[in-house]
Amino acid sequence: MLIAFFKRKRQIIQTAQSRYCYDAFNNHRCEMLVWQMYFSILPIGLGIMTLVASLIGLFAYLMSNDNATRLLGFNWFKRLIIVAFLLLSVGLFMTFGSFWG
């Protein structure tokens, strides 16, 4: 009974020492799995690609002489720039604890 108490106390101390563990009892060093790392980086890559697509919409807006094309290009620019900044924000939030924390 006393041995079980000390084992449980050691597990609680290890859990308190490891701040960002997803499983403190089975993985004491708290390493991220590869798919978890890719999943946290994915919104950053998608955000950069969406930012490039929004710049294409801005380029279409600036270079067009037709009002219908200018309006369409500006609407796509607005939509995609919002999505790009949302994806970049989520990606930086997800990777902050793993890479910069």
ChimeraX attribute file (.defattr): number of C-alpha atoms within 10 A of each C-alpha:
attribute: neighborCount
match mode: 1-to-1
recipient: residues
	/A:1	5
	/A:2	7
	/A:3	8
	/A:4	9
	/A:5	10
	/A:6	11
	/A:7	10
	/A:8	12
	/A:9	12
	/A:10	12
	/A:11	16
	/A:12	13
	/A:13	10
	/A:14	16
	/A:15	17
	/A:16	12
	/A:17	12
	/A:18	14
	/A:19	11
	/A:20	15
	/A:21	18
	/A:22	14
	/A:23	13
	/A:24	18
	/A:25	13
	/A:26	10
	/A:27	11
	/A:28	15
	/A:29	12
	/A:30	15
	/A:31	14
	/A:32	14
	/A:33	9
	/A:34	9
	/A:35	9
	/A:36	11
	/A:37	15
	/A:38	12
	/A:39	14
	/A:40	18
	/A:41	17
	/A:42	17
	/A:43	22
	/A:44	23
	/A:45	14
	/A:46	16
	/A:47	23
	/A:48	15
	/A:49	14
	/A:50	22
	/A:51	21
	/A:52	16
	/A:53	17
	/A:54	24
	/A:55	18
	/A:56	16
	/A:57	22
	/A:58	19
	/A:59	15
	/A:60	19
	/A:61	22
	/A:62	13
	/A:63	11
	/A:64	13
	/A:65	10
	/A:66	9
	/A:67	10
	/A:68	10
	/A:69	15
	/A:70	18
	/A:71	14
	/A:72	13
	/A:73	22
	/A:74	18
	/A:75	15
	/A:76	18
	/A:77	23
	/A:78	14
	/A:79	13
	/A:80	22
	/A:81	20
	/A:82	14
	/A:83	16
	/A:84	23
	/A:85	16
	/A:86	15
	/A:87	21
	/A:88	21
	/A:89	14
	/A:90	18
	/A:91	20
	/A:92	17
	/A:93	14
	/A:94	18
	/A:95	19
	/A:96	12
	/A:97	11
	/A:98	13
	/A:99	9
	/A:100	7
	/A:101	7
